[in-house]
Amino acid sequence: MSSDAITTADQGHHLADSRRRIAARIVGRERELELTLAAVAAGRDIILEGPPGTSKTTMLSAITQEWGIPLLFVEGNADLTPAKIVGHHNPARVLREDYSPENFVPGPLVEAMLQGGFLYIEEFNRAPEDTLNTLLTAMADRSIAIPRVGRIEAKPTFRVIASMNPYDNVGTTRLSTSVHDRLNRLAIDYQDADAEEQIVHLRADADRPFGENLARDAVAVTRATRTHPDVRQGSSVRGAIDTTLVAGQLAELREIRSADAEEYPETVYDAMIVALSGRIHLDEAAETTPERVLREIWEDRFILEPAKAAPG
């Protein structure tokens, strides 16, 4: 969709049609998609606040693909200086030709402004304050002045989309009131179990070799990492996807053909160790290990739950 078409799509059934097409590419994010789409169609910048693996990038990719505009990624960290996000003059050409607009190498902010794309800054609250101030200027004025280049005007579809993880406060900074005042905000949490099972089926071909059992079990143990008392932050659905993929390969190696096989539960546990142990972050006061936590979760799923369901 062209930039001109987007201004039309901001109204009436055109936007609704876009929403339906975008929703067909996403699992279980109808409300979040509708709210995000409404904000960006209204010309607003937005911060998406939620843990990793909650389809934020998937949703933004679907929107920008529908609109036919680029999505430029930037990782927020202490090294993200204003010069890195705005751009710089090519040093070799400066030595030969002096400064000129022609030897300026645009950074992701300027590229997004010139192309009318979305600048997506992950871990926004890890970026330095002077970089955030540069972004504030671009958001407020929809333009930016660059020495020896001139003023860059943003196309109408330019947006700044930020994301941050509310569960991670190590190495982060508190965003100022002026930053919050410039951004709309949407909290995005994990999807429900049914939606996560659908995602696993789509991404991991979970019907083999254990039918629906493996996807269901992988999602259940992954979701349990988010509520375990010793875990500060559990795994996203990516952990369930990888548990499913690794378990499938282990089943091939061990020649296990059915979820009814005696070796199936232990195969799932081994896959959990590989796929989940690096994705869970323990509470600092917890005197345990990721492996012990995962064993507890596995026992709850494969020993205690079947025992409770047994007759008598």
Phi, psi and omega per residue, in radians:
M1 nan 2.294 -3.097
S2 -1.314 2.914 3.109
S3 -1.067 -0.660 3.135
D4 -1.155 -0.646 -3.120
A5 -1.194 -0.490 -3.109
I6 -1.164 -0.636 3.125
T7 -1.113 -0.573 3.044
T8 -1.269 -0.664 -3.121
A9 -1.180 -0.272 3.099
D10 -1.220 -0.098 -3.065
Q11 -2.174 2.528 2.923
G12 0.971 -2.508 -2.973
H13 -1.234 -0.338 3.123
H14 -1.079 -0.743 3.118
L15 -1.195 -0.673 3.102
A16 -1.104 -0.693 3.089
D17 -1.102 -0.727 3.097
S18 -1.061 -0.760 -3.135
R19 -1.045 -0.761 -3.135
R20 -1.103 -0.725 3.140
R21 -1.175 -0.706 3.140
I22 -1.182 -0.723 -3.100
A23 -1.075 -0.467 3.141
A24 -1.173 -0.287 -3.118
R25 -1.727 -0.028 -3.010
I26 -2.207 2.523 3.113
V27 -1.810 2.131 2.940
G28 1.167 0.553 -3.123
R29 -2.278 0.601 -3.044
E30 -1.068 -0.848 -3.096
R31 -1.161 -0.812 -3.118
E32 -1.108 -0.668 3.089
L33 -1.096 -0.808 -3.104
E34 -1.059 -0.754 -3.116
L35 -1.218 -0.739 3.117
T36 -1.139 -0.765 -3.139
L37 -1.091 -0.699 3.122
A38 -1.106 -0.713 -3.118
A39 -1.153 -0.843 -3.088
V40 -1.268 -0.562 3.088
A41 -1.184 -0.469 3.090
A42 -1.414 0.025 3.109
G43 1.496 0.295 -3.063
R44 -1.751 2.625 2.960
D45 -1.543 2.714 -3.008
I46 -2.594 2.600 3.008
I47 -1.941 2.263 3.120
L48 -1.788 2.001 -3.020
E49 -1.877 1.984 -3.126
G50 -3.128 2.898 -3.122
P51 -1.217 2.870 3.082
P52 -1.092 2.716 3.053
G53 1.339 0.470 -3.140
T54 -1.995 0.471 2.987
S55 1.254 0.352 3.115
K56 -1.125 -0.865 -3.135
T57 -1.136 -0.716 3.122
T58 -1.028 -0.740 -3.124
M59 -1.151 -0.781 -3.138
L60 -1.176 -0.669 3.100
S61 -1.076 -0.722 -3.139
A62 -1.145 -0.689 3.137
I63 -1.155 -0.827 -3.099
T64 -1.205 -0.580 3.060
Q65 -1.148 -0.711 3.102
E66 -1.101 -0.675 -3.116
W67 -1.477 -0.204 3.139
G68 1.238 0.652 3.141
I69 -2.238 2.781 -3.095
P70 -1.365 2.699 3.002
L71 -2.061 1.967 -3.080
L72 -1.824 2.200 -3.069
F73 -1.685 2.434 3.018
V74 -2.409 2.358 3.076
E75 -1.680 2.150 3.113
G76 -1.288 2.177 3.065
N77 -2.798 3.092 -3.070
A78 -1.128 -0.354 -3.118
D79 -1.533 -0.051 -3.124
L80 -1.425 1.436 -3.117
T81 -1.405 2.852 3.051
P82 -0.965 -0.661 -3.137
A83 -1.122 -0.640 -3.134
K84 -1.223 -0.611 -3.084
I85 -1.501 -0.501 3.135
V86 -1.521 -0.814 -3.107
G87 2.299 -3.139 -3.078
H88 -2.665 2.841 3.040
H89 -1.460 2.412 3.130
N90 -1.103 2.018 -3.040
P91 -1.035 -0.715 -3.112
A92 -1.119 -0.725 -3.132
R93 -1.253 -0.557 3.094
V94 -1.097 -0.725 3.129
L95 -1.110 -0.627 -3.116
R96 -1.449 -0.673 -2.930
E97 -2.109 -0.075 -3.001
D98 1.285 3.132 -3.110
Y99 -1.287 2.408 3.052
S100 -2.779 2.757 3.108
P101 -1.032 -0.474 -3.072
E102 -1.226 -0.484 -3.130
N103 -1.731 0.270 3.061
F104 -1.425 2.284 3.115
V105 -1.805 1.879 -3.050
P106 -1.186 2.464 3.023
G107 -1.520 -3.125 -3.054
P108 -1.089 -0.561 3.107
L109 -1.137 -0.858 -3.130
V110 -1.153 -0.696 3.088
E111 -1.030 -0.790 -3.140
A112 -1.106 -0.684 3.132
M113 -1.166 -0.775 -3.099
L114 -1.216 -0.582 -3.087
Q115 -1.665 -0.083 -3.108
G116 1.180 0.646 -3.099
G117 -1.780 -3.126 3.048
F118 -1.640 2.218 2.974
L119 -1.647 1.945 -3.064
Y120 -1.821 1.955 -3.092
I121 -1.860 1.866 3.102
E122 -1.412 2.600 -3.099
E123 0.891 0.933 -3.077
F124 -0.954 -0.651 -3.063
N125 -1.386 0.162 3.011
R126 -1.771 -0.127 -3.112
A127 -1.343 2.583 3.125
P128 -1.113 2.729 -3.075
E129 -1.093 -0.692 -3.117
D130 -1.185 -0.499 3.058
T131 -1.226 -0.735 3.093
L132 -1.073 -0.665 3.115
N133 -1.129 -0.639 3.068
T134 -1.092 -0.729 3.110
L135 -1.148 -0.662 3.129
L136 -1.052 -0.709 3.115
T137 -1.087 -0.778 -3.141
A138 -1.130 -0.672 3.136
M139 -1.215 -0.692 -3.075
A140 -1.272 -0.758 -3.017
D141 -1.742 -0.217 -3.003
R142 0.938 0.507 3.083
S143 -2.766 2.878 3.131
I144 -2.615 2.423 3.124
A145 -1.677 2.225 -3.133
I146 -2.047 2.148 3.135
P147 -0.972 2.388 3.116
R148 1.151 0.149 3.078
V149 -2.130 -0.819 -3.115
G150 2.049 -2.860 -3.103
R151 -1.661 2.253 3.093
I152 -1.717 2.142 3.106
E153 -1.742 2.314 -3.125
A154 -1.392 2.494 3.001
K155 -1.207 2.783 -3.032
P156 -1.024 -0.463 -3.074
T157 -1.568 0.029 3.105
F158 -1.109 2.296 3.059
R159 -2.440 2.613 2.944
V160 -1.811 2.103 3.103
I161 -2.021 2.109 3.140
A162 -1.946 2.712 3.009
S163 -2.410 2.636 3.062
M164 -2.640 2.665 -3.108
N165 -1.710 1.967 -3.089
P166 -1.199 -0.273 -3.110
Y167 -1.572 -0.089 -3.059
D168 -2.012 1.953 3.128
N169 -2.085 0.215 3.120
V170 -1.515 2.110 3.119
G171 1.330 0.254 -3.141
T172 -1.831 2.888 3.086
T173 -2.108 2.651 3.108
R174 -1.343 2.216 -3.121
L175 -1.248 2.460 -3.096
S176 -1.295 2.885 3.091
T177 -1.077 -0.643 -3.128
S178 -1.148 -0.592 3.088
V179 -1.194 -0.844 3.131
H180 -1.053 -0.602 -3.100
D181 -1.193 -0.416 -3.117
R182 -1.561 -0.225 -2.999
L183 -2.082 2.354 2.850
N184 -1.235 2.858 -3.082
R185 -2.428 2.437 3.052
L186 -2.418 2.145 3.069
A187 -1.458 2.272 -3.132
I188 -2.157 2.063 -3.134
D189 -1.817 -3.113 3.106
Y190 -1.129 2.623 3.061
Q191 -1.284 2.941 3.118
D192 -1.337 3.003 -3.032
A193 -1.075 -0.712 -3.133
D194 -1.064 -0.776 3.136
A195 -1.133 -0.697 -3.141
E196 -1.175 -0.626 3.063
E197 -1.109 -0.700 3.081
Q198 -1.057 -0.734 3.137
I199 -1.092 -0.770 3.129
V200 -1.074 -0.748 3.105
H201 -1.058 -0.697 -3.124
L202 -1.223 -0.674 -2.999
R203 -1.635 -0.359 -2.974
A204 -2.187 0.115 -3.129
D205 0.846 0.942 -2.912
A206 -1.265 -0.070 3.131
D207 -1.282 -0.257 3.131
R208 -2.002 2.475 -0.130
P209 -1.672 0.142 -2.967
F210 -1.982 0.372 -3.125
G211 1.102 -2.499 -3.122
E212 -1.451 -0.193 -3.072
N213 -1.032 -0.786 -3.047
L214 -1.147 -0.775 3.116
A215 -1.065 -0.761 -3.132
R216 -1.115 -0.773 -3.133
D217 -1.188 -0.725 -3.125
A218 -1.109 -0.723 3.107
V219 -1.170 -0.717 -3.105
A220 -1.098 -0.809 -3.111
V221 -1.250 -0.569 3.098
T222 -1.169 -0.769 3.116
R223 -1.129 -0.552 3.132
A224 -1.163 -0.441 3.095
T225 -1.149 -0.378 -3.089
R226 -1.431 -0.254 -3.101
T227 -2.061 -0.010 -3.138
H228 -1.161 2.368 -3.043
P229 -1.114 -0.397 -3.123
D230 -1.624 0.005 -3.064
V231 -1.879 2.172 3.108
R232 -1.346 -0.747 3.063
Q233 -2.459 2.194 -3.128
G234 -1.539 -2.983 -3.068
S235 -1.532 2.644 3.002
S236 -1.432 -3.115 3.126
V237 -1.107 -0.309 3.068
R238 -1.046 -0.578 3.085
G239 -1.137 -0.660 3.102
A240 -1.184 -0.684 3.102
I241 -1.064 -0.835 -3.107
D242 -1.216 -0.626 3.059
T243 -1.024 -0.760 3.126
T244 -1.114 -0.802 -3.119
L245 -1.128 -0.786 -3.122
V246 -1.171 -0.743 3.116
A247 -1.068 -0.665 3.110
G248 -1.086 -0.724 3.118
Q249 -1.223 -0.682 3.072
L250 -1.073 -0.676 3.120
A251 -1.076 -0.674 3.093
E252 -1.140 -0.777 -3.134
L253 -1.104 -0.658 -3.067
R254 -1.657 0.019 3.110
E255 0.996 0.819 3.079
I256 -1.716 2.184 -2.985
R257 -1.906 -0.142 -3.022
S258 -2.591 2.616 3.045
A259 -1.220 -0.214 3.078
D260 -1.478 -0.134 -3.130
A261 -1.149 2.563 -3.113
E262 -1.056 -0.530 -3.073
E263 -1.450 -0.147 -3.049
Y264 -1.032 -0.886 -3.111
P265 -1.011 -0.743 -3.128
E266 -1.189 -0.541 3.075
T267 -1.139 -0.718 3.084
V268 -1.100 -0.727 3.129
Y269 -1.069 -0.801 3.134
D270 -1.058 -0.687 3.095
A271 -1.143 -0.659 3.091
M272 -1.051 -0.723 -3.130
I273 -1.045 -0.758 -3.129
V274 -1.236 -0.770 -2.969
A275 -1.504 -0.506 -2.967
L276 -1.956 -0.417 -3.005
S277 -1.086 -0.549 3.117
G278 -1.531 -0.099 -3.076
R279 -1.767 -0.189 3.130
I280 -1.774 2.481 -3.104
H281 -2.045 2.007 -3.038
L282 -1.328 2.656 3.000
D283 -1.087 2.463 -3.075
E284 -1.068 -0.482 -3.112
A285 -1.530 -0.098 -3.073
A286 -1.321 2.238 3.105
E287 -1.727 1.222 -3.103
T288 -2.690 -3.032 3.125
T289 -2.267 2.801 3.077
P290 -0.986 -0.662 -3.124
E291 -1.114 -0.713 3.123
R292 -1.161 -0.716 3.110
V293 -1.066 -0.796 -3.129
L294 -1.152 -0.591 3.091
R295 -1.139 -0.693 3.093
E296 -1.076 -0.794 -3.139
I297 -1.101 -0.740 3.131
W298 -1.090 -0.773 -3.141
E299 -1.104 -0.686 3.086
D300 -1.040 -0.679 -3.072
R301 -1.382 -0.749 -2.941
F302 -1.836 -0.237 3.125
I303 -2.018 -0.935 -3.068
L304 -1.241 -0.798 -3.104
E305 -1.124 -0.814 3.074
P306 -1.077 -0.585 3.129
A307 -1.157 -0.687 3.128
K308 -1.164 -0.592 -3.086
A309 -1.437 -0.192 -3.098
A310 -1.201 2.579 3.122
P311 -1.065 2.467 3.108
G312 1.317 nan nan
